[in-house]
Amino acid sequence: KFVQNFTDVDDKIIKRANEEGSTFEEISKKYIEEFWTDANGLNFKKATVHPKATENIDEIINIIKTLEEKGYAYSVDGDVYFRTLKFKDYGKLSHQPIEDLQSGARIAIGEKKENPLDFALWKAAKEGEPYWQSPWGKGRPGWHIECSAMNKRYLGDTIDIHCGGQDLIFPHHENEIAQSECANGCTFSKYWMHNGYINVDNVKMSKSLGNGIDPLVIIDQYGADALRFMLATGNAPGNDMRFIEDKVKSSRNFANKIWNAARFIMMNLPDDFKADKLPENLNVEDKWVISKFNTLAKEVNDNLDKFELGVAVSKLYDFIWDIYCDWYIELTKPRIAAGGETEATAQAVLVWVMKGMLKMLHPFMPYITEEIWQALPHEGDYLIRAQWPTYRQEFDFAAEERAMEAVKDAISAVRARRAEMNVPPSRKAKIIITSQTPEIYVGGRDFITRLAYASEVEVGTQTPQDLNGMVTVSTHDATMYLPLAELVDIEKELERIGKEITKARENLERIEKKLQNESFVSKAPEAVVNAEREKADKARALIVKLEESAQAMRG
């Protein structure tokens, strides 16, 4: 059973009502409705019950009467206060000794407390304010007491978990503990869970600062899934959360990536496609992606069990974007074009892994995952009812995973080196691979040829005798040799590098002149000076790298 309460009468609500010439009921109704509009837009699940303070006045009065009878509360001219010093455990949640709290407390003008730490349980009615009849006269509840009353009514004397913002730890939650434990004579809450702040431009988002972000505006621009995913991404327990619109854009792009992957799958599925299990004859790349997903399921479940939502979401993002979309889909394209059994196997694995990803992503991005789920062949009705993925020993293909990772590393290394040399993908070149595990690269020859832009791939265990004019690229398991003349026009490339070196030297000279200016160094902020020094270091490093490239080309 879950309870989420609404404070529908307090000092701020009454003040806002008076300023707007309205009533406290109209003000609270307006903001509660706005809350539900935002919550529904983000697909938040409702609690079991959502009580309001004004619906529990009798329960509030009963608790105050109990506290008064036990000597924990006292009334003064219609106000009722809690005797804080009488509760010896006060401060246990915020870990603040009561002596320290007492030394900093003050009694406001007009208050008639016995002690500065005492807080209001019931407030006598003032002119123009709402009120209810009570044993102490006309008045209304203090802020803290409503939560104790609603907890007792809907959940009992002791609850399992109490949640709230970290700014409520003291005094609000501290006061709730004092009221409830003194009235009921038992532990108020077994566990406490507090959320941090959302920061906008490194400033806490708050109503008083007027820097709030309207979720409906963000949803209109980027979608609810993108906002939800951004809030979960990088969410570390105990830390405040920074709202950065660019991260929402990135989350929107991630949603587009998944959508396009799903479109690719569905465009290539036959009308009579049916696959409720994986085929028996799997290729190495199939076993690789299945094994990687199997490990992902284990790790994400471990993270979720530890409430490491940000870590879990980050792992899902990396797998979906890199492993599945950028690599596995590309690896299957020739097989889909080829048709026959190899196409059918690729289709089955594509669907199986996609469905598993949708299940794990559903809590964070419910809308797009449900939309894709309904479009794919599936059993049952809604995605939320599908069986959650778990680690399965039979899907641990360690040898195939290692082999495919080695091939993937080789392709990535060659492509990175080609990019450094500004070689377009259209320009093919022979690749010679030497490794102590040549069978891995023989098996991945087709992938390397296509994805590393090779004209041919030669695999062996011995280093070529003549390395003159060869570009060398290494991974942990292999060394690749590419004939330089097949990659670039050496004379034109040397000319290009020469121009880059001249430009870099001119930039370095300009920075060094600035750093040699004593007036600049002495008067500019230290951070600005250090930034210029970093620019100089980067310029020097670039010059060294360009000169090394030129020397390698000259042989």
SELUM-221295 format. One record per residue (C-alpha): residue number from 1; residue in three letters; x, y, z. Coordinates in Angstrom, 2 decimals, decimal comma. Example, Ala and Ser with C-alpha at 12.3 -4.5 7.8 and 13.67 -1.06 7.14 Angstrom:
BEGIN
  nr rest      px      py      pz
   1  ALA   12,30   -4,50    7,80
   2  SER   13,67   -1,06    7,14
This chain:
BEGIN
  nr rest      px      py      pz
   1  LYS    0,00    0,00    0,00
   2  PHE    1,37    3,39   -0,99
   3  VAL    0,20    6,76    0,29
   4  GLN    1,03   10,15   -1,23
   5  ASN   -0,52   13,08    0,58
   6  PHE   -1,36   16,64   -0,46
   7  THR   -1,00   19,64    1,86
   8  ASP   -4,06   21,66    0,87
   9  VAL   -3,93   24,28    3,64
  10  ASP   -0,89   26,05    5,09
  11  ASP    0,59   29,54    5,48
  12  LYS    1,84   29,76    1,86
  13  ILE   -1,47   28,61    0,36
  14  ILE   -3,44   31,08    2,46
  15  LYS   -1,03   33,90    1,53
  16  ARG   -1,34   33,07   -2,19
  17  ALA   -5,15   32,96   -1,93
  18  ASN   -5,25   36,41   -0,30
  19  GLU   -2,89   37,84   -2,94
  20  GLU   -5,03   36,48   -5,78
  21  GLY   -8,38   37,29   -4,17
  22  SER   -9,23   33,59   -4,15
  23  THR   -9,86   30,87   -1,56
  24  PHE   -7,41   28,33   -0,21
  25  GLU   -9,60   25,54   -1,69
  26  GLU   -9,34   27,02   -5,19
  27  ILE   -5,57   27,53   -4,90
  28  SER   -4,87   24,01   -3,64
  29  LYS   -7,23   22,47   -6,21
  30  LYS   -5,46   24,37   -9,00
  31  TYR   -1,98   23,15   -8,05
  32  ILE   -3,09   19,58   -7,34
  33  GLU   -4,64   19,46  -10,81
  34  GLU   -1,42   20,86  -12,32
  35  PHE    0,55   18,18  -10,47
  36  TRP   -1,61   15,44  -11,95
  37  THR   -1,34   16,93  -15,43
  38  ASP    2,47   16,77  -15,18
  39  ALA    2,50   13,36  -13,48
  40  ASN    0,17   11,82  -16,05
  41  GLY    2,26   13,33  -18,84
  42  LEU    5,28   11,48  -17,46
  43  ASN    3,24    8,29  -16,94
  44  PHE    3,78    8,24  -13,16
  45  LYS    1,98    5,45  -11,37
  46  LYS   -0,56    6,62   -8,79
  47  ALA   -0,33    5,66   -5,14
  48  THR   -3,01    3,56   -3,45
  49  VAL   -4,53    6,66   -1,87
  50  HIS   -3,90   10,41   -2,10
  51  PRO   -5,33   12,01    1,07
  52  LYS   -5,51   15,74    1,81
  53  ALA   -4,88   17,50    5,11
  54  THR   -8,38   18,99    5,22
  55  GLU   -9,89   15,48    4,91
  56  ASN   -8,19   14,40    8,12
  57  ILE   -8,95   17,18   10,62
  58  ASP  -10,56   14,75   13,13
  59  GLU   -7,49   12,49   13,04
  60  ILE   -5,21   15,51   13,52
  61  ILE   -7,19   16,73   16,53
  62  ASN   -7,16   13,24   18,09
  63  ILE   -3,35   12,98   17,88
  64  ILE   -2,92   16,46   19,38
  65  LYS   -5,27   15,54   22,23
  66  THR   -3,23   12,36   22,86
  67  LEU    0,00   14,37   22,94
  68  GLU   -1,56   16,88   25,32
  69  GLU   -2,78   14,12   27,64
  70  LYS    0,72   12,59   27,72
  71  GLY    2,32   15,93   28,50
  72  TYR    4,05   16,32   25,15
  73  ALA    1,87   19,24   24,04
  74  TYR    0,54   22,43   25,66
  75  SER   -1,92   25,13   24,56
  76  VAL   -1,51   28,88   24,78
  77  ASP   -4,34   31,20   23,71
  78  GLY   -5,68   28,75   21,13
  79  ASP   -2,25   27,71   19,82
  80  VAL   -0,94   24,22   20,64
  81  TYR    2,81   23,50   20,71
  82  PHE    4,90   20,33   20,98
  83  ARG    7,37   20,12   23,93
  84  THR   10,47   19,24   21,95
  85  LEU   12,83   18,81   24,91
  86  LYS   10,55   16,15   26,39
  87  PHE   11,32   13,86   23,42
  88  LYS   14,87   12,70   24,18
  89  ASP   15,50   11,30   20,65
  90  TYR   14,83   14,61   18,90
  91  GLY   17,44   15,12   16,18
  92  LYS   18,12   11,41   15,55
  93  LEU   17,17   11,54   11,86
  94  SER   19,24   14,62   11,01
  95  HIS   22,00   13,56   13,43
  96  GLN   21,94   16,90   15,22
  97  PRO   22,34   17,03   19,01
  98  ILE   19,41   18,80   20,62
  99  GLU   21,83   21,13   22,43
 100  ASP   23,14   22,43   19,10
 101  LEU   19,63   22,90   17,76
 102  GLN   18,55   24,72   20,90
 103  SER   21,46   27,17   20,79
 104  GLY   20,43   28,42   17,34
 105  ALA   16,66   28,58   17,90
 106  ARG   14,71   31,81   18,47
 107  ILE   11,13   32,68   19,47
 108  ALA    9,36   34,87   16,93
 109  ILE    7,50   37,97   18,02
 110  GLY    3,98   37,09   19,17
 111  GLU    4,77   33,44   19,91
 112  LYS    4,28   32,16   23,45
 113  LYS    6,38   29,01   23,39
 114  GLU    7,98   27,48   26,46
 115  ASN   11,10   26,78   24,41
 116  PRO   12,39   28,11   21,05
 117  LEU   12,52   24,55   19,64
 118  ASP    8,83   23,89   20,28
 119  PHE    6,73   23,80   17,12
 120  ALA    3,06   24,39   16,34
 121  LEU    0,61   21,50   16,25
 122  TRP   -2,47   23,70   16,01
 123  LYS   -2,74   27,40   15,11
 124  ALA   -5,44   29,68   16,45
 125  ALA   -7,60   31,24   13,73
 126  LYS   -6,71   34,70   12,46
 127  GLU   -9,04   37,06   10,69
 128  GLY   -9,59   36,09    7,06
 129  GLU   -8,09   32,60    7,50
 130  PRO   -9,88   29,23    7,19
 131  TYR  -10,59   27,45   10,47
 132  TRP  -12,09   24,35   12,05
 133  GLN  -13,66   23,89   15,47
 134  SER  -11,41   22,19   18,03
 135  PRO  -11,04   21,74   21,81
 136  TRP   -8,75   24,80   21,71
 137  GLY  -11,14   26,99   19,76
 138  LYS  -11,29   27,90   16,11
 139  GLY   -8,06   27,14   14,25
 140  ARG   -6,19   25,01   11,73
 141  PRO   -3,47   22,35   11,85
 142  GLY    0,24   23,06   11,80
 143  TRP    2,19   21,74    8,84
 144  HIS    3,94   18,76   10,46
 145  ILE    0,99   17,17   12,27
 146  GLU   -1,02   16,41    9,13
 147  CYS    1,54   13,83    7,98
 148  SER    1,53   11,99   11,30
 149  ALA   -2,28   11,86   11,23
 150  MET   -2,52   10,60    7,65
 151  ASN    0,22    8,01    8,18
 152  LYS   -1,60    6,64   11,21
 153  ARG   -4,97    6,55    9,48
 154  TYR   -3,89    4,92    6,22
 155  LEU   -0,78    2,92    7,16
 156  GLY   -0,82    2,38   10,92
 157  ASP    1,45    3,42   13,81
 158  THR    4,64    2,13   12,13
 159  ILE    5,29    2,39    8,40
 160  ASP    7,93    0,65    6,29
 161  ILE    9,39    3,50    4,20
 162  HIS    8,92    7,26    4,43
 163  CYS   10,04    9,32    1,42
 164  GLY   10,57   13,00    0,73
 165  GLY   13,03   15,65   -0,34
 166  GLN   16,30   15,98    1,55
 167  ASP   15,35   19,56    2,46
 168  LEU   12,54   18,07    4,60
 169  ILE   14,81   16,02    6,87
 170  PHE   14,97   18,91    9,33
 171  PRO   12,71   20,11   10,73
 172  HIS    9,70   18,52    9,00
 173  HIS   10,57   14,83    9,21
 174  GLU   12,27   15,28   12,57
 175  ASN    9,03   16,78   13,89
 176  GLU    6,94   13,98   12,36
 177  ILE    9,04   11,43   14,25
 178  ALA    8,65   13,31   17,52
 179  GLN    4,86   13,68   17,19
 180  SER    4,16   10,13   16,03
 181  GLU    6,49    8,25   18,39
 182  CYS    5,33   10,23   21,43
 183  ALA    1,65    9,75   20,52
 184  ASN    1,85    6,08   19,50
 185  GLY    4,70    4,82   21,70
 186  CYS    6,52    3,00   18,87
 187  THR    8,87    3,52   15,92
 188  PHE    7,36    5,81   13,32
 189  SER    9,19    4,62   10,17
 190  LYS   11,58    1,71    9,67
 191  TYR   13,41    3,33    6,75
 192  TRP   13,78    6,82    5,31
 193  MET   14,43    7,62    1,65
 194  HIS   15,27   11,17    0,59
 195  ASN   15,74   12,54   -2,91
 196  GLY   18,22   15,26   -3,83
 197  TYR   17,54   18,47   -5,72
 198  ILE   17,25   19,20   -9,42
 199  ASN   19,71   21,98  -10,27
 200  VAL   19,22   24,35  -13,18
 201  ASP   22,42   26,18  -14,15
 202  ASN   23,96   24,89  -10,89
 203  VAL   21,18   26,51   -8,84
 204  LYS   18,53   24,53   -6,95
 205  MET   15,23   24,52   -8,80
 206  SER   12,61   26,10   -6,56
 207  LYS    9,32   27,98   -6,68
 208  SER   10,78   30,94   -4,77
 209  LEU   13,59   31,45   -7,32
 210  GLY   11,24   31,12  -10,26
 211  ASN   13,67   28,87  -12,14
 212  GLY   11,36   25,89  -12,42
 213  ILE   11,18   23,80  -15,58
 214  ASP    7,67   23,10  -16,87
 215  PRO    7,71   19,38  -17,70
 216  LEU    4,82   19,76  -20,15
 217  VAL    6,83   22,25  -22,21
 218  ILE    9,80   19,86  -22,28
 219  ILE    7,48   16,97  -23,16
 220  ASP    5,97   18,94  -26,04
 221  GLN    9,46   19,61  -27,39
 222  TYR   11,19   16,28  -26,82
 223  GLY    8,63   13,73  -25,59
 224  ALA    7,91   12,27  -22,17
 225  ASP   10,27    9,34  -22,72
 226  ALA   13,19   11,69  -23,37
 227  LEU   12,54   13,64  -20,16
 228  ARG   12,12   10,47  -18,09
 229  PHE   15,32    8,97  -19,51
 230  MET   17,29   12,16  -18,86
 231  LEU   16,14   12,21  -15,22
 232  ALA   17,31    8,62  -14,76
 233  THR   20,60    9,04  -16,63
 234  GLY   23,50    9,98  -14,38
 235  ASN   21,30    9,70  -11,31
 236  ALA   23,69    8,77   -8,49
 237  PRO   22,28    8,07   -5,00
 238  GLY   22,99   10,91   -2,58
 239  ASN   23,78   13,48   -5,27
 240  ASP   21,72   16,36   -6,61
 241  MET   20,54   16,11  -10,19
 242  ARG   21,42   18,71  -12,84
 243  PHE   18,81   19,56  -15,45
 244  ILE   20,56   20,10  -18,78
 245  GLU   18,40   20,54  -21,85
 246  ASP   21,11   19,14  -24,12
 247  LYS   20,81   15,85  -22,21
 248  VAL   17,09   15,81  -22,96
 249  LYS   17,96   16,29  -26,63
 250  SER   20,41   13,39  -26,40
 251  SER   17,70   11,24  -24,84
 252  ARG   15,36   12,21  -27,69
 253  ASN   18,06   11,17  -30,16
 254  PHE   18,39    7,86  -28,30
 255  ALA   14,65    7,29  -28,70
 256  ASN   14,99    8,02  -32,43
 257  LYS   17,85    5,50  -32,63
 258  ILE   15,67    2,76  -31,12
 259  TRP   12,75    3,68  -33,37
 260  ASN   14,89    3,48  -36,50
 261  ALA   16,31    0,14  -35,40
 262  ALA   12,78   -1,19  -34,91
 263  ARG   11,76    0,13  -38,35
 264  PHE   14,72   -1,68  -39,94
 265  ILE   13,66   -4,94  -38,29
 266  MET    9,98   -4,64  -39,23
 267  MET   10,77   -3,62  -42,82
 268  ASN   12,69   -6,87  -43,23
 269  LEU   10,32   -9,30  -41,52
 270  PRO    8,06  -11,51  -43,63
 271  ASP    4,32  -11,27  -42,99
 272  ASP    4,23  -14,79  -41,56
 273  PHE    7,22  -14,30  -39,23
 274  LYS    6,94  -16,26  -36,00
 275  ALA    9,77  -16,70  -33,54
 276  ASP    9,13  -17,40  -29,88
 277  LYS   12,62  -18,80  -29,29
 278  LEU   16,15  -18,58  -30,67
 279  PRO   17,23  -20,80  -33,59
 280  GLU   19,70  -23,61  -32,99
 281  ASN   22,11  -22,73  -35,81
 282  LEU   23,60  -19,44  -34,61
 283  ASN   26,48  -17,58  -36,22
 284  VAL   29,36  -16,19  -34,14
 285  GLU   27,93  -12,66  -34,30
 286  ASP   24,55  -13,98  -33,11
 287  LYS   26,12  -15,70  -30,13
 288  TRP   28,14  -12,55  -29,44
 289  VAL   25,13  -10,24  -29,18
 290  ILE   23,08  -12,81  -27,25
 291  SER   25,94  -13,33  -24,77
 292  LYS   26,41   -9,57  -24,40
 293  PHE   22,68   -9,12  -23,73
 294  ASN   22,75  -11,98  -21,24
 295  THR   25,52  -10,22  -19,31
 296  LEU   23,62   -6,94  -19,57
 297  ALA   20,53   -8,52  -17,99
 298  LYS   22,59   -9,78  -15,06
 299  GLU   24,35   -6,47  -14,47
 300  VAL   21,25   -4,30  -14,85
 301  ASN   19,31   -6,50  -12,42
 302  ASP   22,15   -6,21   -9,92
 303  ASN   22,15   -2,41  -10,33
 304  LEU   18,38   -2,17   -9,91
 305  ASP   18,53   -4,30   -6,76
 306  LYS   20,99   -1,74   -5,35
 307  PHE   18,83    1,22   -6,54
 308  GLU   21,65    2,26   -8,91
 309  LEU   19,22    3,52  -11,53
 310  GLY   21,71    5,80  -13,25
 311  VAL   24,24    2,99  -13,68
 312  ALA   21,57    0,61  -15,00
 313  VAL   20,30    3,15  -17,53
 314  SER   23,84    3,95  -18,69
 315  LYS   24,51    0,26  -19,40
 316  LEU   21,25   -0,07  -21,33
 317  TYR   22,14    3,02  -23,37
 318  ASP   25,61    1,73  -24,24
 319  PHE   24,36   -1,70  -25,25
 320  ILE   21,45   -0,46  -27,37
 321  TRP   23,34    2,34  -29,11
 322  ASP   26,73    0,70  -29,64
 323  ILE   26,40   -3,09  -29,53
 324  TYR   22,96   -3,54  -31,05
 325  CYS   22,37   -0,57  -33,35
 326  ASP   25,87    0,37  -34,51
 327  TRP   27,32   -3,12  -34,70
 328  TYR   24,90   -6,03  -34,73
 329  ILE   22,43   -4,50  -37,18
 330  GLU   25,31   -3,67  -39,52
 331  LEU   26,65   -7,22  -39,21
 332  THR   23,27   -8,71  -40,20
 333  LYS   22,61   -6,59  -43,30
 334  PRO   24,45   -8,88  -45,78
 335  ARG   22,67  -11,91  -44,31
 336  ILE   19,27  -10,29  -44,69
 337  ALA   20,12   -9,40  -48,27
 338  ALA   21,28  -12,98  -48,92
 339  GLY   17,97  -14,56  -47,89
 340  GLY   17,44  -18,18  -46,92
 341  GLU   18,33  -19,75  -43,57
 342  THR   20,99  -17,18  -42,65
 343  GLU   18,42  -14,38  -43,11
 344  ALA   15,84  -16,22  -40,99
 345  THR   18,37  -16,72  -38,18
 346  ALA   19,41  -13,05  -38,25
 347  GLN   15,76  -11,95  -38,17
 348  ALA   15,01  -14,19  -35,20
 349  VAL   17,99  -12,90  -33,20
 350  LEU   17,25   -9,28  -34,09
 351  VAL   13,69   -9,64  -32,79
 352  TRP   14,68  -11,66  -29,70
 353  VAL   17,28   -9,13  -28,55
 354  MET   15,06   -6,14  -29,42
 355  LYS   12,22   -7,56  -27,32
 356  GLY   14,59   -8,10  -24,41
 357  MET   15,87   -4,54  -24,67
 358  LEU   12,32   -3,17  -24,74
 359  LYS   11,46   -5,05  -21,55
 360  MET   14,44   -3,63  -19,67
 361  LEU   13,97   -0,13  -21,04
 362  HIS   10,21   -0,04  -20,40
 363  PRO   10,36    1,34  -16,81
 364  PHE   12,35    4,33  -18,07
 365  MET   10,80    4,93  -21,52
 366  PRO    7,30    3,40  -21,36
 367  TYR    5,71    5,06  -24,40
 368  ILE    8,10    4,22  -27,22
 369  THR    8,81    0,73  -25,87
 370  GLU    5,09   -0,12  -25,74
 371  GLU    4,57    1,28  -29,25
 372  ILE    7,37   -0,87  -30,69
 373  TRP    6,32   -3,91  -28,65
 374  GLN    2,83   -3,79  -30,12
 375  ALA    4,26   -3,59  -33,64
 376  LEU    6,59   -6,58  -33,19
 377  PRO    5,40  -10,20  -33,14
 378  HIS    4,82  -10,98  -29,45
 379  GLU    2,83  -13,07  -27,01
 380  GLY    0,42  -11,62  -24,46
 381  ASP   -1,00   -8,11  -24,40
 382  TYR    0,97   -5,33  -22,71
 383  LEU    4,73   -5,06  -22,41
 384  ILE    4,53   -4,45  -18,66
 385  ARG    3,19   -8,00  -18,27
 386  ALA    5,99   -9,63  -20,25
 387  GLN    8,55  -11,79  -18,45
 388  TRP   11,50   -9,71  -17,21
 389  PRO   14,91  -10,76  -18,64
 390  THR   17,30  -12,59  -16,32
 391  TYR   20,74  -14,15  -16,73
 392  ARG   20,68  -17,64  -18,28
 393  GLN   23,72  -19,91  -18,29
 394  GLU   22,89  -21,41  -21,69
 395  PHE   23,28  -17,97  -23,29
 396  ASP   26,83  -17,51  -22,04
 397  PHE   28,92  -17,84  -25,21
 398  ALA   32,26  -16,73  -23,78
 399  ALA   34,52  -17,99  -26,61
 400  GLU   32,38  -16,48  -29,38
 401  GLU   32,10  -13,23  -27,43
 402  ARG   35,89  -12,96  -27,09
 403  ALA   36,39  -13,73  -30,77
 404  MET   33,85  -11,17  -31,95
 405  GLU   35,24   -8,51  -29,58
 406  ALA   38,72   -9,09  -31,07
 407  VAL   37,36   -8,64  -34,61
 408  LYS   35,40   -5,58  -33,53
 409  ASP   38,51   -4,04  -31,94
 410  ALA   40,51   -4,64  -35,11
 411  ILE   37,87   -2,97  -37,28
 412  SER   37,60    0,00  -34,90
 413  ALA   41,39    0,45  -34,81
 414  VAL   41,72    0,44  -38,59
 415  ARG   38,82    2,84  -39,05
 416  ALA   40,25    5,22  -36,42
 417  ARG   43,64    5,22  -38,17
 418  ARG   42,04    5,86  -41,55
 419  ALA   40,07    8,74  -40,04
 420  GLU   43,26   10,29  -38,66
 421  MET   44,70   10,17  -42,17
 422  ASN   41,49   11,54  -43,76
 423  VAL   41,06    8,45  -45,92
 424  PRO   37,47    8,25  -47,28
 425  PRO   35,56    4,94  -46,92
 426  SER   35,40    4,68  -50,70
 427  ARG   39,17    4,17  -50,88
 428  LYS   39,86    0,46  -50,31
 429  ALA   43,19   -0,95  -49,17
 430  LYS   44,65   -4,36  -48,45
 431  ILE   44,91   -5,30  -44,77
 432  ILE   47,51   -7,77  -43,52
 433  ILE   46,69   -9,15  -40,05
 434  THR   49,19  -11,00  -37,84
 435  SER   48,02  -12,70  -34,65
 436  GLN   48,68  -15,74  -32,51
 437  THR   44,97  -16,56  -32,91
 438  PRO   44,61  -16,24  -36,70
 439  GLU   41,49  -18,41  -36,80
 440  ILE   39,54  -15,57  -35,14
 441  TYR   40,35  -13,16  -37,98
 442  VAL   39,85  -15,75  -40,68
 443  GLY   36,36  -16,27  -39,26
 444  GLY   35,78  -12,51  -39,20
 445  ARG   37,34  -11,84  -42,61
 446  ASP   34,02  -10,82  -44,23
 447  PHE   33,25   -8,35  -41,44
 448  ILE   36,73   -6,81  -41,62
 449  THR   36,59   -6,56  -45,42
 450  ARG   33,28   -4,72  -45,40
 451  LEU   33,49   -2,61  -42,22
 452  ALA   37,22   -1,75  -42,35
 453  TYR   36,99   -0,86  -46,05
 454  ALA   39,51   -3,51  -47,17
 455  SER   40,15   -4,55  -50,75
 456  GLU   41,35   -7,89  -49,37
 457  VAL   42,32   -9,32  -45,98
 458  GLU   45,38  -11,53  -45,50
 459  VAL   45,75  -13,32  -42,14
 460  GLY   48,84  -15,01  -40,70
 461  THR   51,09  -15,39  -37,68
 462  GLN   54,29  -13,85  -39,09
 463  THR   55,12  -10,16  -39,48
 464  PRO   55,58   -9,14  -43,15
 465  GLN   59,26   -9,02  -44,13
 466  ASP   59,03   -5,68  -45,91
 467  LEU   57,37   -3,02  -43,73
 468  ASN   58,50   -0,11  -45,87
 469  GLY   55,54    2,15  -46,65
 470  MET   53,27    0,27  -44,26
 471  VAL   50,88    1,89  -41,77
 472  THR   50,77   -0,15  -38,54
 473  VAL   47,71   -0,46  -36,29
 474  SER   47,68   -2,63  -33,17
 475  THR   45,13   -4,07  -30,74
 476  HIS   45,67   -6,30  -27,72
 477  ASP   45,44   -9,41  -29,92
 478  ALA   46,60   -8,46  -33,41
 479  THR   48,62   -6,10  -35,58
 480  MET   47,25   -4,77  -38,86
 481  TYR   49,46   -3,52  -41,72
 482  LEU   48,07   -1,26  -44,45
 483  PRO   50,08   -0,27  -47,55
 484  LEU   50,28    3,52  -47,36
 485  ALA   50,27    4,05  -51,11
 486  GLU   46,87    2,36  -51,34
 487  LEU   45,42    4,71  -48,75
 488  VAL   46,55    8,16  -49,76
 489  ASP   48,30   10,21  -52,44
 490  ILE   51,50   10,65  -50,42
 491  GLU   52,56   13,93  -52,04
 492  LYS   49,15   15,53  -51,56
 493  GLU   48,89   14,24  -48,01
 494  LEU   52,35   15,62  -47,15
 495  GLU   51,26   18,96  -48,59
 496  ARG   48,11   18,90  -46,48
 497  ILE   50,03   17,99  -43,32
 498  GLY   52,54   20,77  -44,02
 499  LYS   49,73   23,32  -44,13
 500  GLU   48,31   21,95  -40,87
 501  ILE   51,75   22,23  -39,22
 502  THR   52,12   25,86  -40,36
 503  LYS   48,66   26,70  -39,02
 504  ALA   49,39   24,97  -35,69
 505  ARG   52,73   26,77  -35,30
 506  GLU   51,11   30,14  -35,97
 507  ASN   48,48   29,39  -33,35
 508  LEU   51,16   28,35  -30,84
 509  GLU   53,16   31,50  -31,52
 510  ARG   50,09   33,65  -30,88
 511  ILE   49,38   31,89  -27,57
 512  GLU   53,02   32,07  -26,42
 513  LYS   53,13   35,82  -27,10
 514  LYS   50,10   36,26  -24,89
 515  LEU   51,69   34,17  -22,11
 516  GLN   54,93   36,17  -22,40
 517  ASN   52,98   39,38  -21,78
 518  GLU   53,57   40,11  -18,07
 519  SER   50,57   42,45  -17,95
 520  PHE   48,24   39,67  -19,15
 521  VAL   49,69   37,03  -16,81
 522  SER   49,56   39,29  -13,73
 523  LYS   46,13   40,86  -14,31
 524  ALA   44,07   38,09  -15,93
 525  PRO   42,21   35,61  -13,66
 526  GLU   44,24   32,52  -12,87
 527  ALA   41,69   30,30  -14,62
 528  VAL   42,05   32,31  -17,84
 529  VAL   45,86   32,11  -17,74
 530  ASN   45,75   28,37  -17,09
 531  ALA   43,34   27,92  -19,98
 532  GLU   45,85   29,62  -22,33
 533  ARG   48,64   27,37  -21,04
 534  GLU   46,48   24,32  -21,77
 535  LYS   45,89   25,63  -25,30
 536  ALA   49,64   25,95  -25,78
 537  ASP   50,24   22,39  -24,58
 538  LYS   47,59   21,08  -26,98
 539  ALA   49,10   23,07  -29,87
 540  ARG   52,56   21,60  -29,17
 541  ALA   51,13   18,08  -28,98
 542  LEU   49,33   18,59  -32,30
 543  ILE   52,53   19,77  -33,98
 544  VAL   54,43   16,69  -32,71
 545  LYS   51,67   14,38  -33,96
 546  LEU   51,56   16,02  -37,39
 547  GLU   55,35   15,87  -37,73
 548  GLU   55,35   12,18  -36,79
 549  SER   52,69   11,49  -39,44
 550  ALA   54,74   13,32  -42,07
 551  GLN   57,90   11,41  -41,10
 552  ALA   56,04    8,09  -41,30
 553  MET   54,91    8,92  -44,83
 554  ARG   58,39    9,83  -45,96
 555  GLY   59,54    6,43  -44,68
